[in-house]
Amino acid sequence: MGNRGVLHNGRKALVRTSQKGKPWITCKLEFKGRRRSLMTPGSYTELFLLDEATAFAAGHRPCAECRRDDFNRFKTLWLRANPDRVPAGTKAIGPIDAALREDCYAGKEQRTFYRADGAALPGGTMIEIDHSPWLLWQGQILRWSFDGYTEVQPRPSGLVDVITPQSVVNILSLGYIPAVHKTAEKMASSA
């Protein structure tokens, strides 16, 4: 589940696409028996994402409370993979959150991709081909859908449009393996 702040009004209608200055995090669906009503007025808007690879492509990072181990691993690898993006000795997550938002926005315009060599990208990276998102996974690409991954194709070589922010691709290159929907494993093993 993702969170970008309060994006809805008291009538549960979406009124904005993100809240400036808020971290974009992903949380566990179940944590310490907590319950909440969806789109509670004045509280954050729940965003349900297919999996962690999808959340990363959208610019989210693990929550420091309910996903502490993932958060620590993400933060450690992010700092190692992107030393030029934050001041030396940074320990706080705020500068990392700001850098992630910078990866996703150019001024007020949302960035959706940059170009990179498909053969050199790590597993867990999302790319766009013919206006469709695809996940690089186990040496192949899997077509993304709201219900899971639906098609397998050979990994592309040459330049591709990358959806996952560059700073996150950098941590995937260092070995962070994002959680993926069960259909990713099924599709990858069927090819």
N, C-alpha and C positions, 0 to 999 in steps of 0.2 A: 504494500500500500504506500503510495507516495503522498507527499505533502508539500505544497507551495504557498501555504498561508491561507487566509480567508479569501476565497474566490467567489463566494455566493452571498446572496442577500437573505433577508428574513423569509422570503417566499421560496427559497431553495432554487433560485434562478442564478445561473452563472453571470457574473458582472465584470470579471477581468480574467486575464490569462495567467498572471503571476503577480506576486506581491514583492515589490522591490525590497531588497535587503534581507529577505527571509531565506534561510537555507532550504534547499530542495532535498528532502530526505526520503528514504524508504524505510518502512517499519514492518515488523512481523504482523501478520493478521491476528495472531493470538499472543497475548503477553500478560502474564500475572492475572489472568481472569478478568481483565478490564473489558467493559462494555461501553458502547457509545451509540448514540443515534446519528445516522448519516446526515450530513449537512446541518448540524446544530447551529442555530443563529449565533454569530459572534465567535465561532470556533473554526478551526481549520477545515478546509474542504478535502475530503478523502478522494484520492486519485487511485484507481485500481489499475495496476500495470501487470502485463503478462508474466514477467519474470525480472530478475536483476539485470540481465543484459538489456532488456527494454528500458528499464529505469536508468541505466547508465547512458544509453543513447539519448534519453531525454534530459540528461544533465543532473540526475539525482545521485546522492551518495548514501551509504548506510547510516542509520540512526545511531547515535552514541549511547542511547539508553537500552532499547530492546534488542539491538544488534551489536553490542559492544565489541565482540571479537572481530566481526566483519569490519566495524568502524576502525578499530585499531590497526588491522591489517591494511585497509584502504588508505588510511592516513599515513602510515609508515611508508608504504609503497609510493603513494602520491608525492610525498616530500622527496623521496629518493629519485623518482622518475622525472620530476619537474623542478629541479633546484633553482632554476632561473626565474620561476614564476612568483615566488614569495620571498620576503627578506630572509637572509641567512639566520638560522637559529629559531625560526618560527616553530612554536609549539601549539598555538591556538588554531582552531579549525576555521575561524572567520576569514583569514586570508585565502584559504583553500576554497571556501564557499564562494568568495568573490571571484577567484580565478575561474571556477567552474561556470559561473554566470557569464563571465567575460567570454568564455569559450562558446557559449550558447547565444550570445547577443552581440551585435555590432551596433552600438548606440542603442536605439529603441527597436531596431529591426532584428528579428530572430534569425540566427544562422541555422541552416539546416544541414550543411555539409561542407567538406573541403575535399580536395583531391589527393589520393595517395595510391601507391602501387598495391593492388589487391593481393599479390603473391607475398608481400612483406608484412601484411597486417596480421595481428594475433587473433586467435580464437576468442569469441565473445564480442567482437566488433560488429556493429551494424553498418551496412552499406545500403545504398539505394541503386536499383537497376530498373529502368523503365518505370519510374514513379512508384516502385514497390520496395518496401524495406526487406532486407535479407540479412540473416545472421551468419557470420563466418563461424563454422563449428566443425571440429574434427576433420579439417582439410577440405570441407565442402561449404556450400552456402545453402541455407534453409529459408524458404519464403515465410515471412512473418504474417500472422493474421491475429485478429482479436481472440480467436479460439485456440491458437497454437501454431505450430509450424506445419506447413501443408505441402511442401514440395522440396525436393533435393536437386541441386545442380552442381556441376564441377566448380571448384574454386576459380574465380576469374584471375587472369593476369593482366598487367597493364593498369592504367589509371582507372580508379573507380571513385564514386562519390561516397564519402564516409559521413555517416550520421553521428556516430559516437564522438564526443568531444576529444580533441587531441590529447589533453592531459590525462583522460581516462584510458585512451588507447595506449598511452605510455605506461600506465600501471599494468594493463593487460599484458604488455610485452615483458614485464618483469615477473609474470607468473600468477597474477590474480586471476582466478577462474570464477567468473560470475555464475550464480545459480541460474539454470535455464528451465523452462517449462518441460514437463515430461515428454512432450511430443518431439522435442529437439533430439533427445537420445534415441527415441523410436525411429524418427526419420533418418538420422545419421546412420544407424545400424542397418537400415533397410536398403541402403544404396549399394 
